[in-house]
Amino acid sequence: MKTLFNGIAILFSILFAYAAIVQFNDPDAYLWFAIYGLAILASILFLVKRLSFLTAVILAVLYLGGTFMLWPEKFEGVEIGQGDIVNIERAREALGLLIVAVVMLVYAIGARMRSRS
């Protein structure tokens, strides 16, 4: 089980880094660098067994809160050309935050399992 959690942390460290890199042309790129940078830091801390259960849960709640704040009033998908570009961009950002929130919950489960063994 330890190997599975470590593999997840390595995979998502890479994916979060990629997500941060592709934000370079976004108008609020620095905000997204920080958002995904924090997720990378949490992934690395999880790998070196320094991410606590409580910290992972707090991060999950914060990212989930961001998901609800950004969720568009009218969800029109995530594909360009299928609706209002503002709604599509907000949906993409919200779904990105939702993915990070779920990963933080996985880290919380992993941290709890570590502390009990």
Buried (B, 14 or more C-beta within 10 A) or exposed (E): EEEEBBEBBBEBBEBBBEBBEEBEEEEEEEEBBEBBBBBBBBBBBBBEEEBBBEBBBEBBEBBBEBBEEBBBEEBBEBEEEEBEEEBBBBBBBBBBBBBBBBBBBBBBBBBBEBEEE
